[in-house]
């Protein structure tokens, strides 16, 4: 049985309120698209990331709206202590929606050998139902989330009750995700990932063909290297960064983006939970730059 401390209880309470991983966005799900991106980050643990992703509807058999999404990323790192030189993150997602009900199944592997075994694979299941009337400004969602490799309370079904509200330029979702359109061309956004990770953004859209986002925050990545001696443990990478991300719409379907920013000091460590800092190593950050391209099929 996992040890439950105050931080774990806080994370568990927040997850009970969270309206599911697949619902962590405002508005309807995006249409079919394909995207590719490359980012390089300097510093002691320099990093180059190549990523491709795609999403598409699969039809409506028996009135059930099906959609699928997939992404694959390769991450190459400079030599630094025991941190692997190359890691991958592959993700597959299948979603079914019918009226107020939805179900999402995800299969994710973040490892040097993706899907090598169940110890390197995270199976996630999210079931939810909207309790409010269709078209309501405020929507209550009741659901349950299960994940085999969650960073806390693994393989335990976690119920949640979430609330989402949107009206007149203000949108928010509990426990915490908010977007405020405080001017015609400017918006502020913020999100919180239990227990201490967050992202802040200032979004500027002067025209339909150009936008620029200034984003910053602290995040945590979890990896499952195949050769780790204790399969109950994971490799965690905590980083803080800020970046300016302009994007130009080349056509109604194509968008070209760029990124210029800085990653601050970070650390990586091993642990059976996100807050167990075993073999902790700290490293200095550096500048980051990247390019991305997205094509929407409409």
C-alpha positions in Angstrom: 0.0 0.0 0.0 1.3 3.5 -0.8 2.2 5.9 2.0 -0.3 8.8 2.1 1.2 12.0 3.4 -0.3 15.6 3.4 0.9 16.4 -0.1 -0.6 13.2 -1.5 -3.9 13.9 0.2 -4.0 17.4 -1.3 -3.3 16.0 -4.7 -6.0 13.3 -4.3 -8.5 16.0 -3.2 -7.7 18.1 -6.2 -8.0 15.2 -8.6 -11.4 14.4 -7.2 -12.5 17.9 -8.3 -10.7 17.7 -11.7 -13.0 17.1 -14.6 -10.8 14.5 -16.2 -7.6 14.8 -18.3 -9.7 14.9 -21.6 -11.8 17.8 -20.3 -8.9 20.1 -19.5 -9.7 22.5 -22.2 -12.4 25.1 -22.9 -14.8 24.8 -25.8 -15.4 21.9 -28.2 -12.6 19.4 -29.1 -10.4 20.4 -32.0 -11.2 19.2 -35.5 -8.9 16.7 -37.4 -5.3 18.0 -37.6 -1.7 16.9 -37.9 1.3 18.8 -36.4 5.0 18.6 -36.0 7.4 20.6 -33.8 11.1 20.8 -32.9 12.6 22.5 -29.8 16.1 22.9 -28.5 17.0 23.9 -25.0 20.6 24.7 -23.8 22.1 24.4 -20.4 23.8 21.6 -18.4 21.0 19.2 -19.3 20.6 20.4 -22.9 17.6 18.9 -24.7 16.3 18.6 -28.3 12.7 17.5 -28.8 11.1 16.3 -32.0 7.4 15.7 -31.8 4.6 14.7 -34.2 0.9 14.5 -33.3 -2.5 14.0 -35.0 -6.2 13.8 -34.1 -9.2 12.8 -36.2 -12.9 11.8 -35.7 -13.8 8.2 -36.5 -17.5 8.5 -37.2 -20.7 8.1 -35.2 -21.7 4.4 -34.9 -24.9 3.9 -33.0 -24.9 7.6 -32.2 -21.6 7.5 -30.4 -19.0 10.1 -31.5 -15.6 8.4 -31.7 -12.3 10.2 -32.1 -8.7 9.1 -31.9 -5.4 11.0 -31.2 -1.8 10.0 -31.3 1.5 11.7 -30.6 5.2 10.6 -30.6 8.2 12.5 -29.3 11.9 11.9 -29.2 14.0 13.7 -26.5 17.8 13.8 -26.7 19.8 15.0 -23.7 23.4 16.0 -23.0 25.2 13.7 -20.7 24.4 14.6 -17.0 24.8 12.1 -14.2 22.5 9.1 -14.6 20.0 10.8 -16.8 19.3 8.8 -20.0 20.7 10.2 -23.3 17.5 9.5 -25.3 13.9 9.2 -24.1 10.7 8.8 -26.0 7.1 9.6 -25.2 4.3 7.9 -27.2 0.6 8.5 -26.5 -2.5 6.9 -28.0 -6.0 8.1 -27.1 -9.5 6.9 -28.0 -12.6 9.0 -26.9 -16.3 8.1 -27.2 -19.0 10.6 -26.5 -22.8 10.3 -26.5 -24.9 13.0 -25.1 -23.7 13.9 -21.6 -21.6 10.8 -21.3 -18.0 10.4 -22.4 -15.2 7.8 -22.0 -11.5 8.1 -22.8 -8.9 5.4 -22.9 -5.2 6.4 -23.1 -2.1 4.3 -23.5 1.1 6.3 -22.8 4.8 5.3 -22.5 7.5 7.7 -21.6 10.7 5.7 -21.6 14.0 4.8 -23.3 12.1 1.7 -24.6 8.4 2.7 -25.1 5.9 0.0 -24.4 8.7 -2.4 -23.4 6.5 -3.9 -20.7 3.6 -3.0 -18.4 6.2 -1.3 -16.1 6.9 1.2 -18.9 3.3 1.7 -19.9 0.6 3.9 -18.4 -3.0 2.7 -19.0 -5.5 5.4 -18.2 -9.4 5.3 -18.2 -11.6 8.3 -17.7 -15.4 8.1 -17.4 -17.6 11.2 -17.0 -21.1 12.5 -17.2 -22.3 16.1 -17.4 -25.0 16.8 -14.9 -26.1 20.2 -16.1 -28.7 21.1 -18.8 -27.3 21.4 -22.4 -26.2 25.0 -23.1 -25.9 26.0 -19.5 -23.2 28.5 -18.6 -22.2 26.5 -15.7 -21.7 22.7 -16.1 -21.1 20.1 -13.4 -19.3 17.0 -14.3 -19.1 13.7 -12.3 -16.6 11.1 -13.2 -13.9 8.6 -12.2 -10.3 8.4 -13.3 -7.9 5.4 -13.3 -4.2 5.2 -14.2 -1.7 2.4 -13.7 1.4 4.7 -13.5 0.0 7.9 -11.9 2.6 10.0 -10.0 0.6 9.4 -6.8 -1.9 6.7 -5.7 -1.2 4.5 -8.7 -3.8 2.0 -9.9 -6.5 3.5 -7.6 -9.8 4.6 -9.1 -10.3 8.3 -8.2 -13.7 9.9 -8.3 -14.0 13.6 -9.0 -16.6 16.4 -9.2 -15.8 19.2 -11.5 -17.4 22.5 -12.5 -16.9 24.5 -15.7 -18.2 28.0 -16.4 -18.0 30.3 -19.4 -19.6 33.7 -20.0 -18.8 37.1 -21.4 -15.0 36.7 -21.8 -14.4 34.7 -18.6 -14.0 31.0 -18.4 -12.9 28.8 -15.6 -12.8 25.2 -14.5 -12.3 23.9 -10.9 -10.0 23.0 -9.2 -8.1 25.6 -11.2 -8.0 26.6 -14.9 -9.1 30.1 -15.9 -9.1 32.3 -19.0 -10.0 36.0 -18.9 -10.5 38.0 -22.1 -9.9 41.3 -20.4 -9.4 43.3 -23.6 -10.5 42.9 -27.3 -7.1 41.5 -28.3 -5.6 40.4 -24.9 -6.4 37.5 -22.6 -4.9 36.0 -19.5 -4.8 32.3 -18.7 -3.7 30.2 -15.7 -3.7 26.6 -14.8 -2.6 24.5 -11.8 -1.4 20.9 -11.7 -1.5 19.4 -8.2 0.4 19.9 -6.0 2.8 22.7 -6.8 3.0 23.0 -10.6 1.4 25.7 -12.7 1.4 27.6 -16.0 0.6 31.3 -16.6 0.0 32.9 -20.0 -0.6 36.2 -21.7 -2.3 35.8 -25.0 -2.3 38.5 -27.7 -4.3 38.2 -30.9 -4.2 41.4 -33.0 -5.7 39.8 -36.1 -7.0 36.5 -37.5 -3.7 35.7 -39.0 -1.3 36.4 -36.1 -1.1 35.7 -32.4 1.6 35.6 -29.7 1.5 33.8 -26.4 3.9 34.6 -23.5 3.9 31.5 -21.2 5.7 30.6 -18.0 5.5 28.2 -15.2 6.9 25.1 -13.4 6.1 21.6 -14.6 7.0 17.9 -13.9 7.6 15.1 -16.3 7.6 11.4 -15.4 9.7 8.8 -17.2 9.9 5.0 -16.8 13.3 3.9 -18.0 13.3 0.2 -18.9 16.5 -0.6 -17.0 15.6 0.9 -13.6 16.3 -1.7 -10.8 13.0 -0.9 -8.9 10.0 -1.0 -11.3 7.9 0.8 -8.7 10.0 3.9 -9.1 10.0 6.5 -11.8 12.4 9.2 -13.1 11.1 12.7 -12.5 12.3 15.9 -14.3 11.2 19.2 -12.8 11.8 22.4 -14.8 10.7 26.1 -14.7 10.6 28.1 -18.0 9.3 31.2 -19.8 8.8 31.5 -23.5 7.4 33.8 -26.2 5.4 31.8 -28.8 4.3 33.8 -31.9 2.3 32.0 -34.6 1.3 33.0 -38.2 -1.7 31.5 -40.1 -0.4 30.8 -43.6 -3.9 29.8 -44.8 -7.2 28.8 -43.3 -5.7 25.4 -42.6 -2.0 25.9 -42.0 -0.2 27.6 -39.1 3.5 28.2 -38.6 4.7 28.8 -35.0 8.0 29.7 -33.3 9.3 29.7 -29.8 12.0 31.7 -28.0 12.5 31.4 -24.3 14.6 30.4 -21.3 14.6 27.3 -19.0 15.7 28.1 -15.5 17.5 25.8 -13.0 15.9 22.4 -12.7 16.4 19.0 -11.1 15.8 15.3 -11.7 15.4 12.5 -9.2 14.1 8.9 -8.7 11.1 8.0 -6.5 8.1 5.9 -6.1 6.1 9.1 -5.8 6.5 12.6 -7.2 7.6 13.9 -3.8 10.2 11.3 -3.0 13.5 13.0 -4.0 16.0 10.1 -4.2 19.3 10.6 -6.0 18.4 14.2 -6.7 20.6 16.1 -9.1 20.3 19.8 -9.9 21.3 21.5 -13.2 21.6 25.0 -14.7 19.2 26.1 -17.4 19.7 27.8 -20.8 18.0 29.4 -23.8 15.4 27.6 -25.8 14.2 28.0 -29.4 11.8 26.0 -31.6 9.6 25.8 -34.7 6.2 24.1 -35.2 3.7 23.5 -38.0 0.0 22.5 -37.8 -2.4 21.6 -40.6 -6.1 21.4 -39.9 -8.3 19.2 -42.1 -11.7 21.0 -42.5 
